[in-house]
Amino acid sequence: MSQDTEVDMKEVELNELEPEKQPMNAASGAAMAVVVAGGTEKNGLVKIKVADDEADAAAEAKFTGLSKEELLKVAGSPAWVRTRWALLLLFWLGWLGMLAGAVVIIVQAPRCRELPEQRWWHKGALYRIGDLRAFLGHDAGNLAGLKERLDYLSTLKVKGFVLGPIHKNQEDDLTETNLEQIDPIFGSQEDFESLLHSAKKKGIQVILDLTPNYKGQSPWFQSTQIDTNLTNASSFLAEWQNITKSVSEDRLLITGTDSSDLQQILSLLEPTKDLLLTSSYLSHSNLTGGHTSLLVTEYLSAFGSRWCSWSGSQAGLLTSFVSPQLLRLYQLLLFTLLGTPVFSYGDEIGLEGAGLPGQPMKAPVMLWDESSFPNNSASINISMTVKGQSEDPNSLLFLFCRLSDQRGKEHSLLHGDFYNLSSGPDLFSYIRQWDQNERFLVVLNFGDVSQMARLGGSSLPTGTSLPAKVDLLLSTQPGREEGTSLELEHLNLQPHEGLLLHFPYVA
């Protein structure tokens, strides 16, 4: 049998198979044989290539996009031209609308008040170290020892300290007094320059007390020893101020007076400007809230736009005229008034004077820790020292540091306007505010009993009013939770309590 005959016989056998037994697949790439039965007749074979047909269909269905000519034709149609113009018009109208809105907001918004020019002494408290040996202890009472205490002054957030006098001075001897020479008991010129360098790195300024005859009977010598009479003190202050400013605008001249009379204080400052004056203006014993309010408002009114300073006394400690229960109140007062607060060393811990009855007051030894106690001071405990109070969040030192820090970072407390509020006879309350910054309300109870603060805002400028509620920033007495919202209508203060409250600016 020939090869062709064998092939034909296989095809016939395949065709005669039952439909369900016929093969449905062929080898990959081979043709599939499809048999169509119609009655008893056998039709011929039809061979198809499935893979090739599917590929052709996929090729025909593939989208190739519009040609450049077709795109240009569609883009140039009237409908698309109108759409593009409409979208372009909407874009520019929206842009011009936003620009106009921004201009309206800028025009209608309140103008920011121009900040006043401020020097370093406007930005924080000053700290007086009159007796270096008493401040550091006799074993370390020199310039090198003071350099080691600069970190402590940094924690107090003070901007400068008044040092000395430390110049060479022979008691009541003008010829042996030299303002340009360091007394050897305090160190050398190199020690002083090293102190200045270290203080500058910490942002602390150094002011020298140049009282000539500080070891003698009269601080300015006797009139028979000098050719110049200092009766006209204001003219000398003006001359010295000019000399100071001729060196640098950042140089500061401070003077002091024991007087508490406002007119005498003003007469000293009349021919000068930018001169700080420490005095005993607030050193009245048994001050009431009403009396303090009167003193402060008269002082600020007399000074006008001139920058002033506040101190408890010319050189003494707060404890020399303030009772222990009012020390916290005075710290809050001095840190929140308009002007530079000036403290003496030890005011931050309530240090008391070391004078004996009937004898002149001596500079008290600073109580750093247990080693600072005199041998016969059994009544002193660790809570009276810097070390003890540093570890107590309710201590006087802790309050001092918080107030100093708060004042240094708030515009309203730094240079804000002062508005006195009417209140009870034992209360003194006022607002400090600057432009659109946070407002601060200070309420001080000088009385021995609890007081309801009935604050009147009649002295406030137009557009400024007291809010219904304020937030508590701090209290001089422990027990109040900071951040608490308080209603002014029901604000009650404990005996000798001071509150520092704040509320936001509202346009």
Disulfide bonds with the S-S distance in Angstrom:
none
